[in-house]
Amino acid sequence: MSRRNQRLASRHDPRSLPGLYEGTILSGGTEPGVCGLVGDIQAQNGSSVRTVGYTPAALPENVQLDTRYTEHRRTPGHSFSPLELLQYWADLLASGVPRSEIRLLCLGGGPISAAECQMALAFGVHVGLVEHGEGTEVDRCLAEPPWTGHHGLKRLPADAAKIRAFLGLA
């Protein structure tokens, strides 16, 4: 686990998921940050978890794929963009998984993460926004209408039990 992922894990302990979660996790498929935490979860859970990373065909020079993911799906993009979000939503909706069973867990982020949260809310999917400090792009975007007070948006403390409950694992 990288030093950055160790810091994230100490705040948002992904080790709370082993043995409690069986299913599919979609993420960015790279090594750093939250995407790397998903790789950690895959490594700790083996075949009970399926991780799918969505990345552009051309990764930025300083970004590495996380090879622990079960699968990587590439978009034709040349850098990270909302194109990866559109592709995973197309895949999710085509899979027939009921939206009531989908949860989006957000740990801060920038404009792409904000678009991801807004898209999920627009599709009727519950979004858990984990407290990750103030002033992120996600906080700014979701503090504006029509997202303010949206029934599908839940702000969560950085607490493993609360996150498990949001994900339906409690």
C-alpha positions in Angstrom: 0.0 0.0 0.0 1.4 3.4 -1.0 2.1 6.1 1.6 -0.8 8.2 0.3 -3.2 5.2 0.4 -2.1 4.5 4.0 -3.1 8.0 4.9 -6.5 7.6 3.1 -7.0 4.2 4.7 -6.4 5.6 8.2 -9.3 8.0 7.6 -11.5 5.7 5.4 -10.5 2.2 6.5 -11.1 -0.1 3.4 -10.2 -3.0 5.6 -13.7 -2.7 7.0 -15.0 -4.3 3.8 -13.2 -7.6 3.7 -15.6 -10.5 4.4 -18.5 -8.1 4.4 -18.9 -7.2 0.8 -19.4 -9.4 -2.2 -20.0 -7.7 -5.5 -18.7 -5.3 -8.1 -16.8 -2.0 -7.5 -16.3 0.4 -10.4 -13.5 3.0 -10.1 -10.7 4.7 -12.0 -8.4 1.6 -12.2 -5.1 3.4 -11.3 -2.7 3.2 -8.4 -3.0 6.5 -6.5 -5.7 7.7 -4.1 -9.2 6.2 -3.9 -8.6 4.1 -7.0 -5.6 2.5 -5.2 -7.9 1.8 -2.2 -10.2 -0.1 -4.5 -7.1 -2.1 -5.6 -6.4 -2.8 -1.9 -9.9 -4.0 -1.4 -9.6 -6.3 -4.4 -6.3 -7.7 -3.1 -7.8 -8.4 0.3 -11.0 -10.0 -0.9 -10.0 -12.1 -3.9 -12.8 -13.5 -6.0 -15.6 -12.3 -3.7 -15.1 -8.8 -5.2 -14.9 -7.8 -8.8 -13.2 -4.5 -9.6 -13.5 -2.8 -12.9 -11.4 0.2 -13.7 -12.4 2.7 -16.3 -9.5 4.6 -17.9 -8.7 6.6 -21.0 -6.8 4.7 -23.7 -3.8 7.0 -23.2 -2.9 7.4 -19.6 -1.0 10.5 -18.4 2.7 9.8 -18.2 2.9 9.8 -14.4 -0.2 7.5 -13.9 0.0 3.7 -13.6 -2.7 1.1 -14.0 -3.4 -0.8 -10.8 -2.9 -4.4 -11.9 -4.9 -5.8 -8.9 -8.2 -4.9 -10.6 -10.2 -7.7 -12.0 -10.7 -5.9 -15.3 -9.8 -2.6 -17.0 -12.1 -1.0 -19.6 -10.6 1.8 -21.8 -12.4 4.7 -23.4 -11.0 6.4 -26.5 -10.0 9.5 -24.5 -6.4 10.8 -24.1 -6.8 11.9 -20.5 -9.3 11.4 -17.7 -12.6 13.0 -18.4 -16.4 12.5 -17.9 -16.1 10.0 -20.8 -15.1 7.2 -18.3 -18.2 8.1 -16.2 -20.5 7.9 -19.3 -19.0 4.5 -20.2 -19.5 3.0 -16.8 -23.0 4.3 -16.5 -23.8 2.9 -19.9 -22.4 -0.5 -18.8 -24.2 -0.4 -15.5 -27.6 0.6 -17.0 -27.2 -2.1 -19.7 -26.4 -4.7 -17.1 -29.9 -4.5 -15.7 -28.7 -3.9 -12.1 -31.6 -2.1 -10.3 -30.6 1.5 -9.5 -31.9 0.9 -6.0 -29.0 -1.5 -5.5 -26.3 0.9 -6.7 -24.4 3.1 -4.3 -21.9 5.8 -5.1 -19.4 6.5 -2.4 -17.4 9.7 -2.9 -14.3 10.6 -0.9 -13.8 14.2 -2.1 -12.4 14.9 -5.5 -12.4 17.4 -8.3 -14.6 18.3 -11.2 -14.9 14.8 -12.6 -15.9 13.4 -9.1 -18.5 16.2 -8.9 -19.9 15.3 -12.3 -19.9 11.6 -11.2 -22.0 12.5 -8.1 -24.4 14.7 -10.1 -24.9 12.0 -12.7 -25.6 9.4 -10.1 -28.2 11.6 -8.4 -29.8 12.4 -11.8 -30.1 8.6 -12.4 -31.8 8.1 -9.0 -28.8 6.5 -7.3 -27.9 7.2 -3.7 -24.7 9.1 -3.2 -22.7 9.0 0.1 -20.3 11.9 0.4 -17.7 11.1 3.0 -16.4 14.0 5.0 -13.0 14.6 3.5 -12.3 18.2 4.5 -13.9 21.4 3.3 -13.6 23.1 0.0 -13.5 20.2 -2.5 -15.0 20.7 -5.9 -17.6 18.0 -5.0 -18.6 20.1 -1.9 -19.0 23.2 -4.0 -21.0 21.6 -6.7 -23.4 19.7 -4.4 -23.9 22.9 -2.3 -25.8 24.5 -5.2 -29.3 23.9 -6.4 -30.7 21.5 -7.5 -28.3 19.2 -5.5 -28.6 21.0 -2.1 -30.8 18.9 0.1 -31.3 16.3 -2.6 -33.1 13.2 -1.1 -30.5 10.9 -2.6 -27.4 12.7 -1.2 -26.2 11.6 2.2 -23.3 13.2 3.9 -21.3 10.6 5.9 -18.7 11.0 8.6 -15.4 9.2 8.0 -16.6 6.3 10.1 -16.5 2.7 9.0 -19.8 1.7 10.6 -21.7 4.6 9.0 -20.1 3.8 5.6 -21.0 0.1 5.9 -24.6 1.1 6.8 -24.8 3.4 3.8 -23.6 0.6 1.5 -26.1 -1.8 3.1 -23.5 -3.9 4.8 -24.4 -3.2 8.4 
